[in-house]
């Protein structure tokens, strides 16, 4: 019985200490340091000819917190789709098979993970910064031909450095966001005509900050 009472006392003490730490952290929380960014993005894949046409079918979402006067950290999620049309041609798909068709190719990417940014000049209205995103990426590459299609999907590691501007016209909490970026995903997928080992992209984002 004494052991049970001692255990309960230790558990109660641990709960009190945890609540004290949580209360202190909450007291230090400043909502003015929280920012939500919503971007429209242009994206151009390269190093693979599967679907390498620049496309504006994408968005980027970020939630960050200013942990120091020049540092912001948080989480992000994005998506993008690139398309490419290939005219009618005859493709050898095995040593004994061939197919004559046109192709509509579609490359879909969904990266997400952690983001960090360092403000180069901490002005009131314009804040240039350098940043990086890191996490995982889901990729699905699809080839549509005739009345059917062929696709492959896979997961990979994702990294993306970027250079941008945060513009606050009134010096208040809301503003505009402009950024250029490069990204690389280690995803591996197989398509109708080739295998893709790694995906490189470059593009820019334009959005709003709250």
N, C-alpha and C positions, 0 to 999 in steps of 0.2 A: 504493500500500500504506500509506504514511504517513497519507494522508487517511482511509482505512478505519479504521486504528488510532485516529486522533484521534476519529472519529465514535463508535467503540465506547466510548472513554473518556468522552466527553460523555454518551452514553446511560447508562453505568454510574453516573456522577456524578448525573445526573438521577434515576435509580432510588433511589440512596442518599438523596438529599434528600427524595424523595417518601415513602420508608419512614420517614424521621426525623419528618416532619410527621405522618404517619399514626400513628406510635407515640406522639407527644406528644398528639394528639387522643384516642387510646384511653386514655391515662393520665388525661386529664381527665374521661373519661366516668364518670358516677355513676349506677348502675342505680336508686338510690333516688329519682332525679329523674324516672324514667320512669313514666307512668301510662297505663293502658288503661281506657277508659270504654265501657260497654255500656248503652244506653238503650232502653226502650220509649217510644214517643211517640204523642201525640194530635195530629191535624192538621186544620185547618179551612181550606179554600180560600175565597177571596172575590174579588170584582171580576169573577167569571165565574159564570154559573148552570149550567155544564155538569155539575159534580159538586161541589156546595158543602156537602155534609153532613159534619159532623165525624166523624172515623174514628180508631180505634186500631190500624189495620193498618199499623204502621210500626216501624222500628228505626233507631238511630243508633249508629255505632261510631267511636271516636276513639283515636288514639295520640299522646301529647304528651310533651314534655320540658321541664323547668324550666330555662330559659336564664338567669334572673335570679330573685332572691328573690320577685318579684311577677309575673313573666312566664312563661307557658307557651305553646309553639308546637308544632305538629304537623300531622297529616293526619286527615281524616275521610271517611266514606262513610255514606250513609243511603238508605233507601227508604221509600216510602209509597204506599198505594192508597186512594182515596176513591171511594165508590159513590153513585149516585142513581137512583131508579126514577121513570120518567115513565109515567103511565097512557096508555091507548089514545087516540090522536088521529090526525087526518088532517094530513099534512105535505106542503106543496108543495115538491118538490125540484127542479123546473125549471118553465119556462113551459108545458110540455105534460105534465108528469108529477106524480103525487101518490101518496102511500103512506099507508095506514091501519094503524097498529101501536102497540104499547107499546114502551118503551125501557128497557134497563138500561145505564146509563152507568158507565164506569170510568176514573178518572184515575190513572195510575201515574207516579211521579216518582223519579228516582235522582240526587241530587246528590252530588258528591265534590270534594275539593280540600284547601286549607290552612285551618288554624284557629289562632286566637290568643286568649289570655285574659289579662286583667289583674286580679289579686287586689286587692280594695278594702280588705280587712282581713285581714291574714295571721295569723289566730289559730291555735291548736293544734287545735281541734275543729271550728270552723265558719269557712269561707272564702267570703264572698260575692265575686262577680266579675262583670265585664262582658267580653263577648267578641264575636268575629265569625268567620264562615266565608265563604270565597270560593273559587269554582272554576267547574266546569261542571255542567250538569244535563241528563240525558236524560229526556224526557217522552213518554209514549204515552197518547193519549186514544182510548177505544174505545166505540162504541155498538153494543150487541147488540139485534137486533130480529128477531122470528120465529125462523127456523132459521139465520140468517146474522148478519153483523156488519160494521161499517165502522170502520177505525181509521186514525190518522195519528200519526206520531212525528217528533221533531225534537230538536235540541241547542240549548242556550242558555247564557248566562252566568248564574251564580248568586251571590247575596250574602245573608247572613243574620246580623243582629245578635242577641245574646241576653243575658239577665240570669239569673244562677243562683247556686246554693249548692253548695259541696262540704262534706259533713259527714263527719267522721272520729270515730266514737263513742269509740274508744280512743286517739285521737291517733296512730295508726299509719298504715301505708301504704294500708290498705283503707278504704272508706267508701261513702257514698251520694251521688247526684247528682240535683239538681232544677234545672230551667231552663225559662224561658219564652222564646219566640223569634218573630221575624217573618222571612219569607224572600220573595225575589222572584227569579223566573227569566224570562229574556227569550224563552223558547221560543214558537214560533208553530206552531199546528196547525189543521187543518180538521176539522170534525165534520159530522155529518149535518144539523144545524140552524144552525150558526154557525161563525165563525172565532175562534180564541183567539189573542190577541196579548199575551203576558206572563201569568205566573201568580203571584198573591199568596197567601201562606199565613200562618197564625198558629197557634201551638200550644204544648205544653209537653212536657218530657221527664222521665222518672223512671228512674233506673238505679243501677248500682254502679260503683265505681272500684277498680281494683287497682293 
